[in-house]
């Protein structure tokens, strides 16, 4: 039996729990939630990284659907609610394939039924609008993790890709983490500054996650996790879910992206400008400077290092599909997970190691957060603290 055949067989028993998929935002941007126009029951490869046939082919058994909204939206909370509604519509529309999941037990039940457990994660603390009541409201609607920041700082936490302001978490930011612990909502440290990571680990009574981040030692990008933080995961019990985004996993792609962005600015455009004029400049740059290509082996290099530093019990997968324009060769869309497992098998990873990477670690972490919540709810009332009362 080939490594790829072994990988597919393993995934039938221990499917992938993927920590982050931006399909809801892609549906918002492309068709304003017209689910007939992007029917994921059928092949959508010309528009999306994700559809049900390819989720099945990739051996996905649970998916955290990101209910992300941009941090510059003036009404982030209602936009987040629309994203949640989109996920609910998808689940209602495809009951034969998708099952709503709120708990670790729900994930196991979905696996037993052969359906894909569908969970939600909110990407960015701007989605709670500095309100602990709103945080609890998102939990009540089914959101099971909150990424503390996205690309920009929030008033109470520093992002990895913004100018430091809070120095990590403010007093209110620490209260957000404590309230998440009480609710049973996972603290997601992807996108946050290393100072924020360390502060959250100091505060959190429950395991944390990195829903889609890789190793900073392997690829020096601020979106990745420093080794000193990875070293703390065993004591915390959390997991780091490796991401596939080329500009986060391949150093040559990091350097290329920096040069491409500078070229855009030199021509008078914002580096994220996608107007026809801006894209003409970008395409000219890419023709002269071919984009470096990441591969399955690139991602496996991160996992090898992260296993060495954090241990096999603290790893997972978070591909960031439909949230990135480019993907590695062999991991082109959600059907590619068997290729990654085959590569790891060839590198000597055991079937037990891979079962932890794909399924067991992520289920354990959500269950542990539930246990912490049950204990805290006995002794801690809901917090009604405000950012003004704690941060001045």
LINQUI-V827778 format. One line per field, one symbol per residue. ss: DSSP state (h for helix, s for strand, l for the rest). psi: psi as a letter, one per 40 degrees, with the letter a starting at -180 (. if undefined). burial: I if it has 9 or more other ideal C-beta (glycine too) atoms within 8 Angstrom, else O. A space follows every 50 residues. Layout:
ss->???
psi->???
burial->???
This chain:
ss->llhhhhhhhhhhhllsssssslhhhhhhhhhlllllllllllllllllll lhhhhhhhlssssssslllllllllhhhhhhhhhhhhhhhhhhllllsss lllhhhhhhhhhhllsssssssslhhhhlllhhhhhhhhhllssssslll lllsllslslllllllllslhhhhhhhhhhhhhllssslllslhhhhhhh hhhllllsssllllslllllllllslhhhhllhhhhllsssslllhhhhl hhhhhhhhhhhhhhhhlllllllllhhhhhhhhhhhhhllllllshhhhh hhhhhhhhhhlhhhssslllslllllllslllllllhhhhhhhhhhllll hhhhhhhhhhhhhhhhhhhhhhhhhhhhhlllllllhhhhhl
psi->hidddddddddddgihhhehhfddddddddeffgeddgheeihfdedieh iddddddefhehhhhhfiiieehdgddddddddddddddddddfdddihh heidddddddddefihhhiihhgheeeeffhdddddddddeeheihhdib eiiideihidfihhdefbhadddddddddddddehhhheieiiddddddd dddheiiiihdgiahdddhgheeihidddddeddddeaihhhiehdeeeh ddddddddddddddddeeiieeheidddddddddddddghhihiiddddd ddddddddddidefiahgdfieeidiiihefdaeeeddddddddddeehi ddddddddddddddddddddddddddddehihhfiidddde.
burial->OOIIOIIIIIIOOIIIIIIIIIIIIIIIOIOOIOIOOIOIIOOIOOOIII IIIIIIOIIIIIIIIIIIIOIOOOOIIOIIIIIIIIIIIIIOOIOOIIII IOIIOIIIIIIOOOIIIIIIIIIIIIIIOIOIOIIIOIIOOIIIIIIIII OIIIIIIIIIOIOIOIOIIIOIIIIIIIIIIIIIIIIIIIIIIIIIIIII IOIIOIIIIIIIIIIIOIIOIOIIIIIOIIIIIIOIIIIIIIIIIIIIII OOIIOIIOIIIIIIIOOOIOIOOOOOOIIOIIOOIIOOIOOIOIIIOIII IIIIIIIOIIIOOIIIIIIIIIIIOOIIOIIIIIIIIIIIIIIIIOOOOO OOIIIIIIIIIIIIIIIIIIOIIOOIOOOOOOIOOOIOOIIO
